[in-house]
Amino acid sequence: QKEVEQDPGPLSVPEGAIVSLNCTYSNSAFQYFMWYRQYSRKGPELLMYTYSSGNKEDGRFTAQVDKSSKYISLFIRDSQPSDSATYLCAMSDRGSTLGRLYFGRGTQLTVWP
Amino acid sequence: GAGVSQSPSNKVTEKGKDVELRCDPISGHTALYWYRQSLGQGLEFLIYFQGNSAPDKSGLPSDRFSAERTGGSVSTLTIQRTQQEDSAVYLCASSLDALTGRGRLNTEAFFGQGTRLTVV
């Protein structure tokens, strides 16, 4: 079993839809939870991060972490064609330094106009 | 430049040859990572450098892979006797990897564009 599981999709939604992306994990030591967005033939870029459990909102994006269930989510409201990309969840179990990041496989999202 | 720079952007090599991939991190970033991304797969951790600490090499898939970071800045990933299964995009990232004023980690890792390696 991989430490981080993520459904690769692909996921295809119409413009304006609410998108839900999820990851599960097995390591209860994970403390930092991140979502990266990767456009085709580009490197990933950090979208949001959350420390421990809870919600975090940034514009149309909301990240949720449920440590009791070892489950994290990213919600995209009012999705746009420019949101079409691969979304990767990532996690870290360190405290004073970030250390290696554990990535999911990524979910490929297409938002059609 | 302001971002992480990787070279070459593309590399085609014959099976059995050695290759060197270069990464120039963002100036001042103490942490540097190498990851590998195969088609349809997530990012596979290879190695992590943090300041003067011993690197975390736990992700290197075989002894054909090695990496060094000179002067705490530029890093080179070397693959010896390349195999077809080594074909992938090799991504380098760097981060400040420091605590913020609130005692939390600055978690943002900045990735380069990657080197697309094809072994034929």
Interface residues (C-beta under 8 A of the other chain):
Chain A: V4 Q6 P8 Y32 M34 R41 K42 G43 P44 E45 L46 Y49 Y51 L88 A90 S92 R94 G95 S96 T97 L98 G99 R100 L101 Y102 F103 G104 R105 G106
Chain B: V4 A31 Y33 Y35 G40 Q41 G42 L43 F45 Y48 Q50 D56 S58 G59 L91 A93 S95 D97 L99 R104 L105 T107 E108 A109 F110 F111 G112 Q113 G114
